[in-house]
Amino acid sequence: MTNSTPPPQASTTAFFIQAAISFAVSSMAVVAGVIYLPVNAWVRAFLALGVLYVITSTFTLAKCVRDRQESQAVASRVDKARLDKLLAEHDPFATPSV
């Protein structure tokens, strides 16, 4: 007998909202810092490009981590289904056929 229900969600909606707000506030603070930094345009553009690269790299890393966790969960469910099938088919009181 296999379990077809999805695994429970690891984080709550409140945690997701808090993380999204935190990301937005921190990103806006860094962008505001780059805009109002008393340096010339080239330095400001370089810092802005660096911030953009860090943000896109963070999203890429988060996606890779999520994909790895999902693939491990799928493999774990397949292994559990195989074990459940073997246990269901096993009869310890059966006489071996010769």
Phi, psi and omega in degrees: 000120181259155179265113183263002179280143179292154179293153182296149181292135185285329182236156182272169177296322179298319178295319178298314180296317179298319180294319179295317178295317179299317178297315181296315181296315181293322178296315179295323179295318179293317178298317178297321177297319179293320181295316185267006178292132183280067178226172181284174187295326181295317179294318179298317179295320179296316179295320178297319178295321177297318179296316179299318179295319179297318181294314180293324177295322179296317178296320179296315179297318179298320178295318179296317179296317179298315180297320179295317179296320178295319180293324177292323179293320179295315179298321179295319179293322178295316178298320179295320179295320178297316179296317178299321179294316179297318180292324180291326182276344184283130176237104183292344182261004179288143177273135181292138178274140184258000000 
